[in-house]
Each structure stands twice: as C-alpha cells, then as structure tokens.
Amino acid sequence: MKWHDGCDFTADDVVWNFQRISDPKAPQFFTQQFALSRAYLTNFDNIEKIDDHSVAITTKFVESLFPYDMSYVLMISRCRAQALNYDWTAYANQPSGTGPYRFASMTAHERMELVPNNDYWDKARVPKQDRLVRADDQPLPGGGAALRLDCLRQSALRHRPLSLRRHDRA
C-alpha cells in the first residue's frame, strides 16, 4: 500500500504516527492532535514495529473497546509531513492519505475536490467518476447555534436544516 504522495505505507509510519500524538519528545509531536486523540489513547502504553507490515501495541489494561478507539487514531504520511518540515497548516492544505480518493483542491468553508486514486490497492474500489466535489452553496458566516437561530429568524436559512449538534450549543 502507498500513500498518495507515492511513499510506501509501512509499520514505521504507524509507529511514527503514534509518536506524533503521544510522545512530546518526538520531533513530529503535534500538541493539537495529542489533545484531540488523548481520549482514545487512555489505554495505550506503547507501540513497537514487528516487521515492515506489523506492529504490536501494548495496552495498560484489557479493554474490549480498544480496537474501536484505535479507529480514531488518524494516520498521516510521514514523507509529506517531513517534506513540509512539520508545518501542520501546510499539511492540512496538501494532505496525503491511502484511500480510493486523493485530495485535489479546497477553498476553505466552501468547496473540496477529490479525484480517484488510480494507484489504490483494491482496483475494484477505484472510483469511476472523474471528480467528487463537496460544495456548500450558502456557507454560514461564523457558525454556531446562536448565529443559526438568528439566521433562521431572519429567513436566511431557506431550505437548510438547523443543526443543534452538541458542540454547537452555547
């Protein structure tokens, strides 16, 4: 398997990513990702490479939800991060993953374009369309429940459902 930037995805990348979110002494340590991931890492003790395609994760205690928690640990390309000198803002604007779609372009809060990853390992799952576009035709200025309620009162949110997700509540 390869990252979208062409580098191989190996066990070294998995170890590097766990260090990025758990080891303050690692050069790739990212405080913001540590803060976002630590709720899922409460049982994580350490990780070690077994071979090029296997790692062993040691936990602090037996927990049935540990595999589920690990699905929230996001993997990013070590090659891309190093090429960008760990500039996480630049990485967010030039991400590299391993999935069937590759990042093409983005306009913040408005539009994101993805293109098929023709090098995807599962050829049957390579997307058939040329491009996938996620566009918000009426972006909300600012955001948050109070603003949405105000916009709703002013009829500015025609045909848009009001979202009261937990983190939107004041």
TORBA-792307 format. One line per 2 residues: number of its first residue (from 1); their letters; for each residue x, z, y of C-alpha. Coordinates in pm, whole numbers. Example, Ala and Ser with C-alpha at 12.3 -4.5 7.8 and 13.67 -1.06 7.14 Angstrom:
2
1 = as = 1230 780 -450  1367 714 -106;
This chain:
170
1 = mk = 0 0 0  120 -78 351;
3 = wh = 43 43 699  -99 -216 938;
5 = dg = 244 -225 1107  399 -354 781;
7 = cd = 577 -34 671  517 96 319;
9 = ft = 283 394 282  473 645 65;
11 = ad = 479 1012 -23  732 1057 260;
13 = dv = 456 957 503  222 1220 360;
15 = vw = 487 1493 390  573 1373 743;
17 = nf = 203 1387 843  158 1740 711;
19 = qr = 467 1846 908  320 1675 1216;
21 = is = 22 1912 1206  173 2227 1057;
23 = dp = 543 2265 1141  623 2347 1507;
25 = ka = 994 2281 1435  936 1922 1320;
27 = pq = 1019 1657 1584  681 1491 1523;
29 = ff = 481 1814 1565  173 1742 1776;
31 = tq = 10 2052 1924  -328 1888 1982;
33 = qf = -353 1762 1623  -243 2104 1498;
35 = al = -529 2261 1695  -780 2006 1559;
37 = sr = -657 2036 1199  -581 2405 1157;
39 = ay = -934 2495 1048  -880 2266 748;
41 = lt = -529 2394 678  -601 2767 639;
43 = nf = -526 2745 266  -229 2506 297;
45 = dn = 104 2668 214  348 2378 172;
47 = ie = 392 2022 52  672 1853 -138;
49 = ki = 743 1499 -248  746 1446 -626;
51 = dd = 819 1072 -623  752 775 -393;
53 = hs = 378 789 -462  309 1157 -539;
55 = va = 313 1487 -354  248 1845 -463;
57 = it = 53 2068 -227  79 2442 -276;
59 = tk = -218 2647 -160  -234 3014 -67;
61 = fv = -529 3080 -300  -766 2895 -533;
63 = es = -1040 2721 -337  -1290 2466 -464;
65 = lf = -1333 2308 -119  -962 2233 -69;
67 = py = -991 1861 -167  -1280 1826 78;
69 = dm = -1077 1995 353  -789 1754 293;
71 = sy = -1016 1460 377  -997 1581 739;
73 = vl = -617 1559 750  -560 1225 921;
75 = mi = -263 1011 819  -84 802 1078;
77 = sr = 208 560 1048  544 731 1075;
79 = cr = 704 394 1160  468 332 1453;
81 = aq = 498 690 1583  878 675 1572;
83 = al = 885 329 1734  675 475 2018;
85 = ny = 904 784 2043  612 1014 1950;
87 = dw = 415 908 2257  72 1002 2120;
89 = ta = -117 833 2405  63 507 2329;
91 = ya = -13 556 1959  -383 602 2036;
93 = nq = -373 265 2214  -177 96 1930;
95 = ps = -291 273 1610  -174 177 1263;
97 = gt = -376 266 956  -411 139 599;
99 = gp = -777 32 579  -956 -301 543;
101 = yr = -981 -338 923  -693 -348 1174;
103 = fa = -715 -240 1535  -725 -540 1773;
105 = sm = -814 -407 2119  -1004 -142 2309;
107 = ta = -1148 -78 2653  -1195 299 2681;
109 = he = -1558 414 2667  -1679 52 2648;
111 = rm = -1553 -161 2362  -1338 -163 2049;
113 = el = -1248 -466 1839  -1128 -462 1479;
115 = vp = -1009 -757 1272  -977 -795 894;
117 = nn = -660 -662 736  -574 -960 516;
119 = dy = -293 -758 355  -536 -490 232;
121 = wd = -455 -386 -125  -811 -442 -256;
123 = ka = -864 -813 -187  -1236 -792 -280;
125 = rv = -1291 -549 8  -1119 -750 282;
127 = pk = -1391 -812 543  -1535 -1163 551;
129 = qd = -1618 -1173 923  -1357 -1266 1184;
131 = rl = -1406 -959 1402  -1601 -634 1422;
133 = vr = -1693 -530 1777  -1826 -189 1877;
135 = ad = -1958 -218 2230  -2152 26 2444;
137 = dq = -2361 -188 2678  -2460 106 2900;
139 = pl = -2185 368 2893  -2285 706 3031;
141 = pg = -2072 829 3322  -1916 1163 3229;
143 = gg = -2132 1268 2934  -2273 1598 2817;
145 = aa = -2630 1721 2764  -2688 1819 3126;
147 = lr = -2597 1473 3251  -2803 1307 2978;
149 = ld = -3104 1519 3064  -3059 1434 3433;
151 = cl = -3031 1063 3349  -3340 1088 3131;
153 = rq = -3530 1244 3420  -3422 954 3638;
155 = sa = -3520 700 3367  -3163 575 3347;
157 = lr = -3155 608 2970  -3409 345 2877;
159 = hr = -3418 282 2500  -3127 519 2431;
161 = pl = -3187 829 2215  -3092 1160 2366;
163 = sl = -2815 1325 2165  -2805 1702 2160;
165 = rr = -2511 1746 1930  -2380 2099 1914;
167 = hd = -2068 2025 2124  -2282 1869 2399;
169 = ra = -2472 2188 2468  -2369 2389 2770;
